[in-house]
Amino acid sequence: MSHFADLDMLYDYEKDAAAAATGYMTLATRAHQVDLRDMYLRLANEATNAHSKVSKLISQSGGIA
């Protein structure tokens, strides 16, 4: 059984946040309805903010972000 360190989990979360931001931005470019596009842009922004915060945590933990 393997045990994940905090840094491993942060790297995984960073990857997921980056993928979410990319996906939401892609969906925003494909949305034809303005309200839907705005929602995807807000979600992309939130995912980008989460990525920024987790990157700082990785750096503080001694990792490379």
Secondary structure as the mmCIF struct_conf table of DSSP 4:
data_model
#
loop_
_struct_conf.conf_type_id
_struct_conf.id
_struct_conf.beg_label_comp_id
_struct_conf.beg_label_asym_id
_struct_conf.beg_label_seq_id
_struct_conf.end_label_comp_id
_struct_conf.end_label_asym_id
_struct_conf.end_label_seq_id
HELX_RH_AL_P HELX_RH_AL_P1 ASP A 6 ARG A 30
BEND BEND1 GLN A 33 GLN A 33
HELX_RH_AL_P HELX_RH_AL_P2 VAL A 34 GLN A 60
TURN_TY1_P TURN_TY1_P1 SER A 61 GLY A 62
#
